[in-house]
Amino acid sequence: MTRDPVCGMVVDEKQARFKSTYQDHPYFFCSEACKALFDQNPEKYLGRPLAESALRRKVAIVGAGQVGTTFAFALMMSGLASNIVLIDQNAALAEGHAMDLSHGLPFAQPTAIYAGTHADCQDADVVVVTAGAAQKPGETRLDLVRKNTAIFKDLIPKIVEHDPKILLIVSNPVDVLTYVALKVSGYPAGRVIGSGTSLDTARFRSLLSQHCQVDARNVHAYIIGEHGDSEVPVWSQVNIGGVFFKDFCPICQKRCDENEKAEIFLEVKNAAYEIIEKKGYTNFGIGLALLRIVGAILRDENSVLTVSTLIEDYYGIQDLCLSIPVIVGSGGVLRHLHLSLDDTEIKALQVSAGVLKSVIDQLNL
């Protein structure tokens, strides 16, 4: 096994369809697009020392609203990026946020923070797209999808013209827009990621940790499928420190019947609605979820995360983006993990996929 030098995807040399030779050394690629980029400028993808690349970590954020700027603040405080670029159609807004953030740099890690244009996506390790229209009163979800699809058809080509490494889509409905971004960009599947159910999974783990009175870091559980009302809790795979949930209940000494499990999941699924009703928007949770995903990319962690990615032949699901556990590293999504779901979970995941498919089929992509 080797890695595609362009996108970082793991490639089997024996099965790879795309290959180039440079200075008598063979290189293998996951797609024709990656091979073409390599052939144009091999030196761009070879030979940059790891230490140098770590010092030049660049993240561009397209959309300077609540989510984009909260993530920018979290990223600044983390010290993960050496360059943070804020891009918005309202240039003054992006400039104001960049100024405000940069004034706090004496209290944070050294970082260059500035407002820019789509051209500043050049050499970005990750472009985080939070831009898009919000749903208005009386507007249907499909109306919103069509509006944001039109925005993405205009926006994504302006970003990929400058060849950033990874696109991370946050705008809602995130699964549909991740699929749109993938089709419009022409990028290999692993380089276009949606934030997906990463936050839903964190909420699930948080509520289980409270219920079981165990540190959330020792709770392993996933929400998969659509980031939305049809998302699926994978109860069959929940474990606390390696002990399956059903076996942990006697240790926990709490009642864990189906009604109580349903209440926990309902709280997960409705969390965003409740937060929006109380404060008007969500920003802190998703901001930290984005930091986790971007951190896995910048540090090449090979972390298991539930992000939205292109699905092909997963319990009969094909050609759409939704969330399952995947391995995320510097090349984006490197591998899909195949969960052993029970029959109820398989059916629920297929229903969730059907919800997304019915929307995508109306977009004429």
FENQUIBEL-V752586 format. One record per pair of residues at least 12 apart in sequence whose ideal C-beta (glycine too) atoms are under 6 Angstrom apart, sorted by sequence separation. I is the first residue (numbers start at 1). GAP is how many residues later the second one is. D is the distance in Angstrom with one decimal. If there is no record, write none. Layout:
i/gap/d
I/GAP/D
I/GAP/D
This chain:
i/gap/d
16/12/4.0
72/12/5.8
86/12/5.1
101/12/4.9
169/12/5.2
222/12/4.7
325/12/4.4
208/13/5.9
308/13/4.8
18/14/5.7
133/14/4.8
167/14/5.8
205/14/4.5
308/14/5.9
13/15/5.2
20/15/5.8
98/15/5.3
133/15/5.6
308/15/5.0
98/16/5.3
132/16/4.5
178/16/3.3
205/16/5.4
11/17/4.6
18/17/4.3
98/17/4.4
204/17/5.2
221/17/4.3
306/17/4.6
309/17/5.7
20/18/5.8
11/19/5.6
20/19/5.8
132/19/5.8
175/19/6.0
204/19/5.2
220/19/5.1
306/19/5.5
22/20/4.6
95/20/4.3
174/20/4.5
9/21/4.2
94/21/4.0
174/21/5.7
201/21/5.5
219/21/5.8
304/21/5.2
5/22/5.5
59/22/4.6
64/22/5.0
201/22/4.8
200/23/4.0
218/23/4.7
304/23/6.0
305/23/5.1
57/24/4.8
64/24/3.9
309/24/4.7
4/25/5.0
57/25/5.1
58/25/4.1
59/25/5.6
60/25/4.3
61/25/5.5
62/25/4.7
76/25/5.8
152/25/5.9
156/25/5.2
160/25/4.7
166/25/5.4
167/25/4.8
168/25/5.2
169/25/4.6
170/25/4.8
302/25/5.3
303/25/5.4
2/26/5.6
4/26/4.8
56/26/5.9
197/26/4.4
214/26/5.4
7/27/5.4
55/27/5.9
84/27/5.9
302/27/4.6
6/28/4.0
69/28/5.0
145/28/5.9
152/28/4.9
156/28/4.5
212/28/5.9
64/29/5.2
83/29/4.8
84/29/4.7
86/29/5.1
87/29/5.5
148/29/5.9
152/29/5.9
156/29/5.3
300/29/4.8
4/30/5.4
64/30/4.5
79/30/3.1
197/30/5.2
300/30/3.9
6/31/5.2
77/31/5.4
85/31/4.4
145/31/5.6
149/31/5.3
153/31/5.7
196/31/5.4
200/31/5.9
315/31/5.3
6/32/5.3
76/32/5.4
127/32/5.6
233/32/4.7
296/32/4.5
64/33/5.2
297/33/5.9
197/34/5.8
76/35/5.5
85/35/4.6
317/36/4.4
320/36/5.3
127/37/4.4
320/37/5.6
121/38/5.1
6/39/5.4
132/39/3.5
5/40/4.4
118/40/4.4
122/40/4.2
124/40/3.9
125/40/5.2
126/40/4.7
127/40/5.5
128/40/4.7
129/40/5.2
130/40/4.6
212/40/5.0
320/40/6.0
118/41/5.8
121/41/4.3
126/42/5.5
119/43/6.0
121/43/4.6
175/51/5.5
175/52/5.9
174/53/5.0
207/57/5.2
60/60/6.0
207/60/5.9
60/61/4.9
68/62/4.1
67/63/4.6
60/64/4.4
204/64/5.0
58/65/5.9
203/65/4.8
58/66/4.8
58/67/5.6
59/67/5.1
60/67/4.6
61/67/4.9
62/67/4.9
63/67/3.5
57/68/5.6
63/68/3.4
203/68/5.3
62/69/5.1
222/84/5.4
199/86/5.2
199/87/5.3
199/90/4.3
198/91/4.4
226/96/5.8
225/97/5.4
224/99/5.4
224/100/5.2
237/102/5.9
222/103/5.7
201/105/4.7
236/106/4.6
198/107/5.8
198/108/5.6
197/109/4.7
198/109/5.7
196/110/5.9
196/111/4.4
234/111/5.9
196/112/3.4
232/113/6.0
193/114/5.0
194/114/2.9
232/116/4.4
232/117/5.2
232/120/5.8
189/121/4.0
230/122/3.9
225/124/5.3
230/125/4.6
197/126/4.0
226/126/4.7
194/127/6.0
196/127/3.5
225/127/3.4
226/129/5.9
178/130/4.7
226/130/5.6
166/131/5.8
175/133/4.9
174/134/5.9
193/139/5.8
193/140/5.9
179/141/5.9
191/141/4.7
179/142/4.3
190/142/4.2
178/143/4.3
190/143/4.3
175/146/5.0
175/147/5.2
34/154/5.9
33/155/6.0
31/157/4.4
30/158/5.5
166/166/4.9
126/168/5.4
126/171/5.6
125/173/6.0
7/181/5.5
9/181/4.9
175/181/5.4
179/181/5.9
183/182/5.1
7/183/5.9
176/183/5.5
7/184/5.2
70/213/4.2
74/213/4.9
74/214/6.0
145/214/5.8
149/214/5.5
66/215/5.1
80/215/5.6
67/216/5.3
71/216/4.4
66/217/4.3
70/217/3.7
74/217/4.7
80/218/5.4
67/219/5.6
71/219/4.6
57/241/5.1
8/322/4.8
9/322/5.0
8/323/1.9
7/324/4.6
10/324/5.3
9/325/5.9
